[in-house]
Amino acid sequence: IHEPTFGVYRSLFGLHGAKVVNVALGPPPDFALSVDGILNAINERTKLVLLCNPNNPTGNLFPRDDIVEIIETAPCLVAIDEAYAEFSRTSHTDLALAYDNVITLRTMSKFAGLAGFRVGYGVFPESLMPWFRRASPAFFNVSAPAAVVAIASLADLDHLKVNAERIIVERERLSGQLNDTSGVLAFPSSTNFVLVSLPLKDASTIVTALARHGLLVRHFSHPDLANCIRISIGLPEHHDRLLDVLRQTLESAPEDQT
Ligand SMILES: Cc1ncc(COP(=O)(O)O)c(C=O)c1O
């Protein structure tokens, strides 16, 4: 896996007894995928390369050519987690139909807002199905209520697409406002959140200050992200309030923090 990325992969693969090999992304602001780094990390024991695209928590989308190069060169499975694809106006599910070593993973948790129902799906070659059945835990099925809700939700796909577009528009507005704030940099995002670099060594103090105002954002312990917070896209009025409190808090941050 590349690093930083969604932390659950590490714990989940660990539970299955896998050895996880980290390949660092390039430095901010690009957080570029190192194709050579990934290909060089592969050995005869490698079972899977996992790409989170767009990536959580950096928010960026990797170039399609880089992904195709990894797929065509890696002698193993390549899984592409597309949990946030609907906010990127891009899809790689066609690669799963074109190559027999590609799995694309999607979720209804993000763009359909159904996180509590636990519904997701994969697009992958049928030849992998027996392996999927072997590896999946018992009672891995979607519950009957969740299936009803997911089908009802997909019946109004146009509404979901309009919502995703609204989130994209609001993401861009918030990013613009953040970039107009002295010392603040919103990294380009293809997701429903924005990773934001602050003019502080350690942004965890800001997370605590925002929480006092009922504004909940994430901080990450990864060294490259110590000065960053991740803001999930909400309603415009949430962001206006967040911008107010963030600007005030940064203005009153002690000198030795910056
Ligand atoms: C990259 C990524 N993949 C998968 C998930 C989990 O999705 P689900 O709710 O379908 O388990 C998340 C949730 O935060 C995520 O960020």
The ligand as an ORCA input file, in Angstrom:
! r2SCAN-3c Opt
* xyz 0 1
  C     -10.788      4.959      1.318
  C     -11.916      4.321      2.044
  N     -12.302      3.086      1.723
  C     -13.315      2.490      2.369
  C     -13.973      3.126      3.389
  C     -15.034      2.391      4.127
  O     -16.217      2.393      3.475
  P     -17.431      1.551      4.071
  O     -18.254      2.469      4.887
  O     -18.129      1.054      2.850
  O     -16.878      0.429      4.903
  C     -13.614      4.405      3.758
  C     -14.323      5.086      4.853
  O     -13.916      6.063      5.411
  C     -12.556      5.022      3.070
  O     -12.142      6.261      3.397
*
